[in-house]
Amino acid sequence: MKKEIKTLDTSTEEKIKEAARTVFHKKGFAATRTRDIAEEAGINLALLNYYFRSKEKLFNIIILETVTGFVQNMSMVLNDGRTTIEKKVEQIASNYIDFITKEPNIPIFMLSEMRNNASGLAEKLPIKQIVLNSIFFKQHQEAVAKGKITEPDPLHFLMNLLGLTVFPFLAKPLLQTVNGMNDAEFSKMMQERKKLIPVWIKAMMKAK
């Protein structure tokens, strides 16, 4: 009997978290009410409050999981000693395009939270530490020393890469209005960028 109750508790908790993830990613922290999450989960408000005492507590769990997923993806690529910088560029562009295609609300969600709580998100998203301690950083320094890369700051390198990868998703409504693209055409364009972004980054690497 106890085992059944534990299974039910875990299932309900995960159901609430999944609902919170959906609502927070769409609306952000400020615009989300606990009632919205309860409705999304198909439960009453009292049950939600039983599992998670406050919206803040639930939000902190969701944003930590979201940021962790975003960062872990990058960290794995940056610390692969078997791949070159060029290959890392291909992998980051490809991985994040696939990742955001599946979770299209994440870039806007993270941008919104950066605007509202920049210091808090910066603590959860320690990009500088991840970059400086990575195999990628060592490879970048070696490439700069050999004259293969002209920009000495690896953060500029990554900002260019992530900007080319993430910005189109942020600007999707505008781009679709300008070009008259539907969702399928936009997705096709993003798949094409998997091949184009490494070409553009390679050109930037040698730009003076």
ROSE-4610 file (N, C-alpha, C; in Angstrom, 1 decimal, always signed):
// ROSE-4610
residu = [M/M/M/K/K/K/K/K/K/E/E/E/I/I/I/K/K/K/T/T/T/L/L/L/D/D/D/T/T/T/S/S/S/T/T/T/E/E/E/E/E/E/K/K/K/I/I/I/K/K/K/E/E/E/A/A/A/A/A/A/R/R/R/T/T/T/V/V/V/F/F/F/H/H/H/K/K/K/K/K/K/G/G/G/F/F/F/A/A/A/A/A/A/T/T/T/R/R/R/T/T/T/R/R/R/D/D/D/I/I/I/A/A/A/E/E/E/E/E/E/A/A/A/G/G/G/I/I/I/N/N/N/L/L/L/A/A/A/L/L/L/L/L/L/N/N/N/Y/Y/Y/Y/Y/Y/F/F/F/R/R/R/S/S/S/K/K/K/E/E/E/K/K/K/L/L/L/F/F/F/N/N/N/I/I/I/I/I/I/I/I/I/L/L/L/E/E/E/T/T/T/V/V/V/T/T/T/G/G/G/F/F/F/V/V/V/Q/Q/Q/N/N/N/M/M/M/S/S/S/M/M/M/V/V/V/L/L/L/N/N/N/D/D/D/G/G/G/R/R/R/T/T/T/T/T/T/I/I/I/E/E/E/K/K/K/K/K/K/V/V/V/E/E/E/Q/Q/Q/I/I/I/A/A/A/S/S/S/N/N/N/Y/Y/Y/I/I/I/D/D/D/F/F/F/I/I/I/T/T/T/K/K/K/E/E/E/P/P/P/N/N/N/I/I/I/P/P/P/I/I/I/F/F/F/M/M/M/L/L/L/S/S/S/E/E/E/M/M/M/R/R/R/N/N/N/N/N/N/A/A/A/S/S/S/G/G/G/L/L/L/A/A/A/E/E/E/K/K/K/L/L/L/P/P/P/I/I/I/K/K/K/Q/Q/Q/I/I/I/V/V/V/L/L/L/N/N/N/S/S/S/I/I/I/F/F/F/F/F/F/K/K/K/Q/Q/Q/H/H/H/Q/Q/Q/E/E/E/A/A/A/V/V/V/A/A/A/K/K/K/G/G/G/K/K/K/I/I/I/T/T/T/E/E/E/P/P/P/D/D/D/P/P/P/L/L/L/H/H/H/F/F/F/L/L/L/M/M/M/N/N/N/L/L/L/L/L/L/G/G/G/L/L/L/T/T/T/V/V/V/F/F/F/P/P/P/F/F/F/L/L/L/A/A/A/K/K/K/P/P/P/L/L/L/L/L/L/Q/Q/Q/T/T/T/V/V/V/N/N/N/G/G/G/M/M/M/N/N/N/D/D/D/A/A/A/E/E/E/F/F/F/S/S/S/K/K/K/M/M/M/M/M/M/Q/Q/Q/E/E/E/R/R/R/K/K/K/K/K/K/L/L/L/I/I/I/P/P/P/V/V/V/W/W/W/I/I/I/K/K/K/A/A/A/M/M/M/M/M/M/K/K/K/A/A/A/K/K/K]
num = [1/1/1/2/2/2/3/3/3/4/4/4/5/5/5/6/6/6/7/7/7/8/8/8/9/9/9/10/10/10/11/11/11/12/12/12/13/13/13/14/14/14/15/15/15/16/16/16/17/17/17/18/18/18/19/19/19/20/20/20/21/21/21/22/22/22/23/23/23/24/24/24/25/25/25/26/26/26/27/27/27/28/28/28/29/29/29/30/30/30/31/31/31/32/32/32/33/33/33/34/34/34/35/35/35/36/36/36/37/37/37/38/38/38/39/39/39/40/40/40/41/41/41/42/42/42/43/43/43/44/44/44/45/45/45/46/46/46/47/47/47/48/48/48/49/49/49/50/50/50/51/51/51/52/52/52/53/53/53/54/54/54/55/55/55/56/56/56/57/57/57/58/58/58/59/59/59/60/60/60/61/61/61/62/62/62/63/63/63/64/64/64/65/65/65/66/66/66/67/67/67/68/68/68/69/69/69/70/70/70/71/71/71/72/72/72/73/73/73/74/74/74/75/75/75/76/76/76/77/77/77/78/78/78/79/79/79/80/80/80/81/81/81/82/82/82/83/83/83/84/84/84/85/85/85/86/86/86/87/87/87/88/88/88/89/89/89/90/90/90/91/91/91/92/92/92/93/93/93/94/94/94/95/95/95/96/96/96/97/97/97/98/98/98/99/99/99/100/100/100/101/101/101/102/102/102/103/103/103/104/104/104/105/105/105/106/106/106/107/107/107/108/108/108/109/109/109/110/110/110/111/111/111/112/112/112/113/113/113/114/114/114/115/115/115/116/116/116/117/117/117/118/118/118/119/119/119/120/120/120/121/121/121/122/122/122/123/123/123/124/124/124/125/125/125/126/126/126/127/127/127/128/128/128/129/129/129/130/130/130/131/131/131/132/132/132/133/133/133/134/134/134/135/135/135/136/136/136/137/137/137/138/138/138/139/139/139/140/140/140/141/141/141/142/142/142/143/143/143/144/144/144/145/145/145/146/146/146/147/147/147/148/148/148/149/149/149/150/150/150/151/151/151/152/152/152/153/153/153/154/154/154/155/155/155/156/156/156/157/157/157/158/158/158/159/159/159/160/160/160/161/161/161/162/162/162/163/163/163/164/164/164/165/165/165/166/166/166/167/167/167/168/168/168/169/169/169/170/170/170/171/171/171/172/172/172/173/173/173/174/174/174/175/175/175/176/176/176/177/177/177/178/178/178/179/179/179/180/180/180/181/181/181/182/182/182/183/183/183/184/184/184/185/185/185/186/186/186/187/187/187/188/188/188/189/189/189/190/190/190/191/191/191/192/192/192/193/193/193/194/194/194/195/195/195/196/196/196/197/197/197/198/198/198/199/199/199/200/200/200/201/201/201/202/202/202/203/203/203/204/204/204/205/205/205/206/206/206/207/207/207/208/208/208]
x = [+0.8/+0.0/+0.9/+1.9/+2.8/+3.5/+3.9/+4.5/+3.6/+2.3/+1.4/+1.2/+1.2/+1.0/+2.2/+3.4/+4.6/+4.6/+4.2/+4.2/+3.2/+2.0/+1.0/+1.6/+2.3/+2.8/+3.8/+4.7/+5.7/+5.1/+4.1/+3.4/+2.7/+2.1/+1.4/+2.4/+3.5/+4.5/+5.1/+5.4/+5.9/+4.9/+3.6/+2.6/+2.5/+2.6/+2.6/+3.8/+5.0/+6.2/+6.1/+5.6/+5.4/+4.5/+3.4/+2.4/+3.1/+3.8/+4.5/+5.5/+6.3/+7.2/+6.5/+5.4/+4.7/+4.2/+3.6/+3.1/+4.2/+5.2/+6.3/+7.0/+7.2/+7.9/+7.1/+5.8/+4.9/+4.8/+4.6/+4.2/+5.3/+6.3/+7.3/+6.8/+7.6/+7.3/+6.2/+6.3/+5.4/+4.0/+3.8/+2.4/+1.8/+2.5/+1.9/+1.3/+0.1/-0.6/-0.5/-0.5/-0.5/-1.8/-2.9/-4.1/-3.9/-3.1/-2.8/-2.2/-1.2/-0.5/-1.4/-2.3/-3.2/-4.2/-4.6/-5.5/-4.8/-3.6/-2.8/-2.6/-2.4/-2.1/-3.4/-4.6/-5.8/-6.1/-5.6/-5.7/-6.3/-6.7/-7.2/-6.0/-6.2/-5.2/-4.6/-5.5/-5.1/-4.0/-4.2/-3.3/-1.9/-2.0/-0.7/+0.1/-0.7/+0.0/+0.5/-0.1/+0.4/+1.8/+2.0/+3.3/+4.3/+3.9/+4.8/+4.2/+4.8/+4.2/+4.1/+4.9/+4.8/+5.1/+4.7/+5.0/+6.5/+7.2/+8.6/+9.4/+9.0/+9.7/+9.6/+8.4/+8.2/+8.9/+8.9/+9.6/+11.1/+11.7/+13.1/+13.5/+12.7/+12.9/+12.9/+11.9/+11.8/+12.9/+13.2/+14.3/+15.6/+15.9/+17.1/+17.2/+16.2/+16.1/+16.3/+15.7/+15.8/+17.2/+17.8/+19.1/+20.1/+19.9/+20.8/+20.9/+19.7/+19.6/+20.3/+20.1/+20.8/+22.3/+22.8/+24.2/+24.9/+24.3/+24.9/+25.1/+24.2/+24.3/+25.6/+25.8/+27.0/+28.3/+28.2/+29.4/+29.9/+29.1/+29.5/+30.2/+29.8/+30.4/+31.8/+31.8/+33.0/+34.1/+33.8/+34.8/+35.1/+34.7/+35.0/+36.4/+37.3/+38.7/+39.0/+38.0/+38.1/+37.8/+37.2/+36.7/+37.5/+37.5/+38.2/+37.2/+37.7/+36.8/+35.8/+36.2/+35.2/+34.1/+34.4/+33.4/+32.5/+33.1/+32.3/+31.3/+31.7/+30.8/+29.6/+29.9/+28.8/+27.9/+28.4/+27.6/+26.7/+27.3/+26.5/+25.4/+25.7/+24.6/+23.5/+23.9/+23.0/+22.2/+22.9/+22.2/+21.2/+21.6/+20.7/+19.5/+19.7/+18.6/+17.6/+18.1/+17.1/+16.5/+17.2/+16.7/+15.6/+15.9/+14.9/+13.7/+13.9/+12.8/+11.8/+12.3/+11.4/+10.8/+11.6/+11.2/+11.2/+10.3/+10.4/+10.2/+9.6/+9.4/+10.6/+11.6/+12.7/+13.5/+13.9/+14.7/+14.0/+12.7/+11.9/+11.8/+11.6/+11.5/+12.8/+14.0/+15.3/+15.6/+15.2/+15.4/+14.6/+13.3/+12.5/+13.0/+13.5/+14.0/+15.4/+16.2/+17.4/+17.1/+16.0/+15.6/+15.1/+14.4/+13.8/+14.7/+15.6/+16.5/+17.8/+18.5/+19.8/+20.8/+21.0/+22.0/+21.6/+20.4/+19.9/+20.2/+19.8/+20.0/+21.5/+22.3/+23.7/+24.4/+23.9/+24.4/+24.1/+22.9/+22.5/+23.1/+23.6/+24.1/+25.5/+26.5/+27.8/+28.6/+28.2/+28.8/+30.4/+30.8/+32.2/+33.0/+32.6/+33.4/+33.4/+32.3/+32.2/+33.2/+33.2/+34.1/+35.5/+35.9/+37.3/+37.9/+37.1/+37.6/+37.5/+37.1/+36.8/+38.0/+37.9/+38.9/+38.8/+37.6/+37.4/+38.3/+38.4/+39.1/+40.6/+41.1/+42.5/+42.8/+41.8/+41.9/+41.9/+41.0/+40.9/+42.2/+42.8/+44.0/+45.1/+45.2/+46.2/+46.0/+44.7/+44.4/+44.7/+44.5/+44.9/+46.4/+47.1/+48.6/+49.2/+48.5/+48.9/+48.4/+47.6/+47.1/+45.9/+45.3/+44.1/+42.8/+42.8/+41.7/+42.2/+41.6/+42.0/+41.4/+40.2/+39.6/+40.1/+40.8/+41.4/+40.5/+39.3/+38.3/+37.3/+37.4/+36.5/+35.0/+34.7/+33.3/+32.7/+33.5/+33.0/+32.7/+33.6/+33.4/+32.1/+31.8/+30.6/+29.3/+29.5/+28.3/+27.9/+28.9/+28.6/+27.8/+28.3/+27.8/+26.3/+26.2/+24.8/+23.8/+24.4/+23.5/+22.9/+23.8/+23.4/+22.4/+22.6/+21.7/+20.4/+20.4/+19.2/+18.4/+19.0/+18.2/+17.1/+17.2/+16.1/+14.9/+15.1/+13.9/+13.2/+14.0/+13.4/+12.7/+13.2/+12.6/+11.6/+11.3/+10.4/+9.1/+8.4/+7.1/+7.4/+8.5/+8.8/+9.3/+10.1/+10.6/+9.5/+8.6/+7.5/+6.6/+6.4/+5.6/+6.3/+7.6/+8.3/+8.4/+8.6/+8.8/+7.5/+6.5/+5.3/+5.5/+6.4/+6.7/+5.7/+5.4/+4.6/+5.6/+5.1/+6.0/+6.9/+6.4/+7.2/+8.3/+8.0/+9.1/+10.1/+9.7/+10.7/+11.6/+11.0/+11.8/+12.8/+12.3/+13.3/+14.4/+14.2/+15.2/+16.2/+15.7/+16.6/+17.4/+16.9/+17.7/+18.8/+18.5/+19.5/+20.7/+20.3/+21.3/+22.3/+22.0/+22.9/+24.2/+24.0/+25.2/+25.8/+25.0/+25.4/+26.2/+25.7/+26.4/+27.9/+28.3/+29.7/+30.5/+29.9/+30.6/+30.8/+29.8/+29.9/+30.9/+30.8/+31.8/+33.2/+33.4/+34.8/+35.3/+34.5/+34.9/+35.2/+34.4/+34.6/+35.9/+36.2/+37.5/+38.7/+38.7/+39.8/+39.6/+38.5/+38.2/+39.1/+39.6/+40.4/+39.7]
y = [-1.2/+0.0/+1.3/+1.3/+2.4/+2.7/+1.6/+1.7/+2.4/+2.0/+2.6/+4.1/+4.5/+5.9/+6.7/+6.2/+6.8/+7.0/+6.0/+6.1/+7.2/+7.2/+8.2/+9.6/+9.8/+11.1/+11.6/+10.7/+11.0/+11.4/+10.6/+10.9/+12.3/+12.6/+13.9/+15.0/+14.9/+15.9/+16.2/+15.1/+15.3/+15.9/+15.6/+16.2/+17.7/+18.1/+19.5/+20.2/+19.6/+20.2/+20.4/+19.4/+19.5/+20.6/+20.7/+21.8/+23.1/+23.2/+24.5/+24.9/+23.9/+24.1/+24.7/+24.1/+24.6/+26.0/+26.3/+27.7/+28.7/+28.4/+29.3/+29.7/+28.6/+28.9/+29.8/+29.7/+30.5/+32.0/+32.0/+33.3/+34.0/+33.2/+33.8/+33.8/+34.2/+34.1/+35.1/+36.4/+37.5/+37.2/+36.8/+36.6/+35.3/+34.4/+33.1/+33.1/+32.6/+32.4/+30.9/+30.6/+29.2/+28.5/+29.3/+28.7/+28.3/+29.0/+28.7/+27.3/+27.1/+25.8/+24.7/+24.9/+23.9/+23.5/+24.5/+24.2/+23.4/+23.8/+23.1/+21.6/+21.4/+20.1/+19.3/+20.0/+19.3/+18.9/+19.7/+19.4/+20.7/+20.5/+21.7/+22.4/+23.7/+24.6/+24.1/+23.5/+23.0/+21.9/+21.0/+19.9/+20.5/+21.5/+22.1/+22.7/+23.4/+24.0/+23.0/+21.8/+20.7/+20.3/+20.2/+19.7/+20.8/+22.0/+23.1/+24.3/+24.8/+25.8/+27.1/+27.4/+28.8/+28.7/+29.7/+29.8/+30.0/+30.7/+31.0/+29.7/+28.8/+27.5/+26.7/+26.6/+25.8/+26.5/+27.8/+28.5/+28.2/+28.2/+28.0/+26.6/+25.6/+24.3/+24.2/+24.9/+24.8/+25.6/+26.8/+27.5/+26.8/+26.2/+25.5/+24.3/+23.6/+22.5/+22.9/+24.1/+24.6/+25.1/+25.8/+26.3/+25.2/+24.2/+23.1/+22.3/+22.1/+21.5/+22.3/+23.6/+24.5/+24.4/+24.5/+24.6/+23.2/+22.1/+20.8/+20.5/+20.8/+20.6/+21.2/+22.5/+23.2/+22.7/+22.4/+21.9/+20.6/+19.7/+18.4/+18.6/+19.5/+19.8/+20.5/+21.5/+22.2/+21.4/+20.3/+19.5/+18.2/+18.1/+16.9/+17.0/+16.3/+16.4/+15.7/+15.0/+14.3/+15.2/+16.4/+17.2/+18.5/+19.0/+20.3/+21.4/+22.7/+23.9/+23.9/+23.6/+23.6/+22.6/+21.4/+20.4/+20.9/+21.5/+22.0/+23.0/+23.9/+24.9/+24.2/+23.1/+22.4/+21.8/+21.2/+20.5/+21.4/+22.6/+23.5/+24.1/+24.4/+25.0/+23.9/+22.7/+21.6/+21.3/+21.1/+20.7/+21.7/+23.0/+24.0/+24.3/+24.2/+24.3/+23.2/+22.0/+20.9/+21.1/+21.5/+21.7/+22.7/+23.9/+25.0/+24.7/+23.9/+23.6/+22.7/+21.9/+21.1/+21.9/+22.9/+23.7/+25.2/+25.6/+27.0/+28.1/+27.8/+28.9/+29.2/+28.3/+28.5/+29.8/+30.1/+31.4/+32.6/+32.7/+33.9/+33.9/+32.7/+32.5/+32.9/+32.5/+32.8/+34.3/+34.9/+36.3/+37.1/+36.7/+37.5/+37.4/+36.3/+36.2/+36.9/+37.0/+37.7/+39.2/+39.7/+41.1/+41.4/+40.4/+40.6/+40.3/+39.3/+38.9/+38.5/+39.5/+39.2/+38.5/+39.0/+38.5/+37.1/+36.8/+35.5/+34.4/+34.8/+33.9/+33.7/+34.7/+34.7/+33.6/+33.5/+32.6/+31.1/+31.0/+29.7/+29.3/+30.3/+30.1/+30.6/+30.0/+30.4/+30.2/+30.9/+30.7/+30.9/+32.0/+32.4/+31.3/+30.7/+29.7/+28.4/+28.1/+26.9/+27.0/+28.2/+28.4/+28.4/+29.2/+29.3/+28.0/+27.1/+25.8/+24.7/+25.0/+24.0/+23.6/+22.5/+22.1/+23.1/+23.5/+24.5/+25.7/+26.2/+27.4/+27.2/+26.0/+25.7/+25.6/+25.0/+24.9/+26.3/+27.2/+28.6/+29.3/+29.2/+29.9/+29.4/+28.1/+27.6/+28.1/+28.2/+28.7/+30.2/+30.9/+32.4/+32.5/+31.7/+31.8/+31.4/+30.5/+30.1/+31.0/+32.0/+32.9/+32.4/+31.3/+30.8/+31.5/+32.1/+32.9/+34.3/+35.3/+36.6/+37.2/+36.8/+37.3/+36.6/+37.3/+36.6/+36.2/+36.8/+36.5/+35.4/+34.3/+33.2/+33.5/+34.4/+34.8/+35.5/+36.3/+36.9/+35.8/+34.8/+33.7/+33.0/+32.7/+32.0/+32.8/+34.1/+35.0/+35.1/+35.2/+35.2/+33.9/+32.7/+31.4/+31.3/+31.7/+31.5/+32.6/+33.7/+34.8/+34.3/+33.7/+33.2/+32.0/+31.3/+30.1/+30.4/+31.3/+31.5/+32.7/+33.7/+34.9/+34.7/+33.9/+33.6/+33.1/+32.3/+31.8/+32.9/+33.8/+35.0/+35.9/+36.0/+36.9/+36.2/+35.0/+34.2/+34.9/+35.5/+36.2/+37.3/+38.1/+39.1/+38.6/+37.6/+37.0/+36.4/+35.7/+35.1/+36.2/+37.3/+38.4/+39.0/+39.2/+39.8/+38.9/+37.6/+36.7/+35.9/+36.0/+35.3/+33.8/+33.4/+32.0/+31.3/+30.1/+29.3/+28.6/+27.8/+27.2/+26.1/+25.4/+24.4/+25.0/+26.2/+26.9/+27.4/+27.9/+28.4/+27.3/+26.2/+25.0/+24.6/+24.6/+24.2/+25.2/+26.5/+27.5/+27.3/+26.9/+26.7/+25.4/+24.4/+23.2/+23.6/+24.5/+24.9/+25.7/+26.4/+27.1/+26.2/+25.0/+24.0/+24.0/+24.1/+24.0/+25.4/+26.4/+27.8/+28.4/+28.2/+28.8/+28.5/+27.2/+26.9/+27.6/+27.8/+28.5/+30.0/+30.6/+32.0/+32.2/+31.2/+31.3/+31.1/+30.2/+30.0/+31.3/+32.0/+33.3/+34.3/+34.3/+35.3/+35.0/+33.7/+33.4/+34.0/+34.3/+34.9/+36.4/+36.9/+38.3/+39.2/+40.4/+41.3/+42.6]
z = [+0.0/+0.0/+0.0/+0.8/+0.9/-0.4/-1.1/-2.4/-3.4/-3.4/-4.3/-4.1/-2.8/-2.5/-2.9/-2.8/-3.2/-4.7/-5.4/-6.9/-7.3/-6.6/-7.0/-6.7/-5.6/-5.2/-6.2/-6.6/-7.6/-9.0/-9.4/-10.6/-10.6/-9.5/-9.4/-9.4/-8.6/-8.6/-10.0/-10.7/-12.1/-13.0/-12.8/-13.6/-13.4/-12.1/-11.8/-12.4/-12.3/-12.8/-14.3/-15.0/-16.5/-16.8/-16.1/-16.3/-16.1/-15.0/-14.6/-15.7/-16.2/-17.3/-18.5/-18.9/-20.0/-19.9/-18.7/-18.4/-18.3/-17.5/-17.3/-18.6/-19.4/-20.7/-21.6/-21.5/-22.3/-21.8/-20.5/-19.9/-19.0/-18.6/-17.7/-16.3/-15.3/-13.9/-13.6/-13.9/-13.5/-13.9/-15.2/-15.7/-15.4/-14.7/-14.4/-13.0/-12.9/-11.6/-11.2/-10.0/-9.6/-10.1/-10.2/-10.7/-12.2/-13.0/-14.3/-14.4/-13.5/-13.4/-13.0/-12.0/-11.6/-12.7/-13.5/-14.6/-15.7/-15.9/-17.0/-16.5/-15.2/-14.7/-14.5/-14.6/-14.4/-12.9/-12.0/-10.6/-9.9/-8.6/-7.9/-7.2/-6.9/-6.4/-5.1/-4.2/-2.9/-3.1/-4.1/-4.3/-4.8/-5.6/-6.1/-4.9/-4.1/-2.9/-1.9/-1.9/-1.0/-1.4/-2.7/-3.3/-3.3/-3.7/-3.9/-3.2/-2.1/-1.2/-1.9/-2.9/-3.5/-5.0/-5.7/-7.1/-7.3/-6.3/-6.4/-6.3/-5.4/-5.3/-6.5/-7.1/-8.3/-9.5/-9.5/-10.6/-10.5/-9.4/-9.2/-9.7/-9.4/-9.9/-11.4/-12.0/-13.5/-14.2/-13.7/-14.4/-14.2/-13.1/-12.9/-13.8/-14.0/-14.9/-16.4/-16.7/-18.1/-18.4/-17.4/-17.6/-17.7/-16.8/-16.7/-18.0/-18.6/-19.9/-21.0/-21.0/-22.0/-21.8/-20.6/-20.4/-20.6/-20.1/-20.2/-21.7/-22.5/-24.0/-24.5/-24.1/-24.6/-23.9/-22.6/-21.9/-22.5/-22.8/-23.4/-24.7/-25.5/-26.8/-26.6/-25.7/-25.5/-24.8/-24.1/-23.4/-24.1/-25.4/-26.1/-26.7/-26.2/-26.6/-28.0/-28.5/-29.8/-31.0/-30.8/-31.9/-32.0/-33.2/-33.5/-33.2/-33.2/-33.0/-34.1/-35.3/-36.4/-36.2/-35.7/-35.4/-34.3/-33.3/-32.1/-32.6/-33.5/-34.1/-34.8/-35.6/-36.2/-35.2/-34.2/-33.2/-32.4/-32.0/-31.2/-32.0/-33.3/-34.1/-34.4/-34.7/-34.9/-33.7/-32.5/-31.3/-30.8/-30.9/-30.4/-31.3/-32.6/-33.5/-33.3/-33.1/-32.8/-31.5/-30.5/-29.1/-29.1/-29.7/-29.7/-30.6/-31.6/-32.5/-31.7/-30.8/-30.0/-28.8/-28.3/-27.2/-27.6/-28.5/-29.0/-28.1/-26.9/-25.9/-25.0/-25.1/-24.1/-24.4/-25.6/-25.8/-25.3/-25.5/-25.0/-23.5/-23.0/-21.5/-20.9/-21.4/-20.8/-21.0/-22.1/-22.4/-21.4/-21.2/-20.3/-18.9/-18.4/-17.1/-16.9/-18.0/-18.0/-17.7/-18.4/-18.2/-16.8/-16.3/-15.0/-13.8/-14.0/-12.9/-13.4/-14.0/-14.7/-13.7/-12.5/-11.6/-11.2/-10.9/-10.5/-11.6/-12.9/-14.0/-14.3/-14.1/-14.4/-13.5/-12.2/-11.3/-11.7/-12.3/-12.8/-14.2/-14.9/-16.2/-16.3/-15.6/-15.5/-16.8/-17.9/-19.2/-19.2/-18.5/-18.5/-17.9/-16.7/-16.1/-16.9/-17.6/-18.4/-19.6/-20.2/-21.3/-20.9/-19.9/-19.5/-19.0/-18.5/-18.0/-19.0/-20.3/-21.2/-22.2/-22.8/-23.8/-25.0/-25.3/-26.3/-26.1/-24.9/-24.6/-24.9/-24.5/-24.8/-26.3/-27.0/-28.5/-29.1/-28.6/-29.1/-28.9/-27.7/-27.4/-28.4/-28.6/-29.5/-31.0/-31.4/-32.7/-32.9/-31.8/-31.8/-31.9/-31.1/-31.1/-32.5/-33.2/-34.6/-35.7/-35.3/-36.3/-37.1/-36.6/-37.3/-36.9/-35.7/-35.3/-34.9/-35.4/-35.1/-33.8/-33.4/-32.2/-31.0/-30.1/-28.9/-27.8/-27.8/-26.7/-27.1/-26.4/-26.8/-26.6/-25.7/-25.5/-26.7/-27.4/-28.6/-29.6/-29.7/-30.6/-30.3/-29.1/-28.7/-28.8/-28.5/-28.7/-30.2/-31.1/-32.5/-32.9/-32.4/-32.7/-32.2/-30.9/-30.3/-30.9/-31.2/-31.8/-33.1/-34.0/-35.3/-35.1/-34.0/-33.8/-33.2/-32.1/-31.3/-31.8/-32.3/-32.6/-33.6/-34.6/-35.6/-34.9/-33.8/-33.1/-32.3/-31.7/-31.0/-32.0/-33.2/-34.2/-35.1/-34.8/-35.7/-36.1/-35.2/-35.7/-36.7/-36.5/-37.4/-38.7/-38.7/-39.9/-40.7/-40.1/-40.8/-41.4/-40.7/-41.3/-42.5/-42.4/-43.5/-44.7/-44.5/-45.6/-46.0/-45.1/-45.4/-45.2/-44.3/-44.1/-43.2/-43.4/-42.4/-41.5/-40.6/-39.6/-40.3/-41.3/-42.0/-42.8/-43.4/-44.1/-43.2/-42.1/-41.1/-40.6/-40.3/-39.8/-40.9/-42.1/-43.2/-43.3/-43.1/-43.1/-42.0/-40.8/-39.7/-39.9/-40.5/-40.8/-41.8/-42.8/-43.7/-43.0/-41.9/-41.1/-40.4/-40.2/-39.6/-40.5/-41.8/-42.7/-42.9/-42.9/-43.2/-42.0/-40.8/-39.6/-39.5/-39.6/-39.6/-40.7/-41.8/-42.9/-42.5/-42.0/-41.6/-40.4/-39.5/-38.3/-38.7/-39.7/-40.2/-40.8/-41.5/-42.2/-41.1/-40.0/-38.9/-38.2/-38.1/-37.4/-38.0/-39.3/-40.0/-40.2/-39.8/-40.1/-39.3/-39.8/-39.1/-38.9]
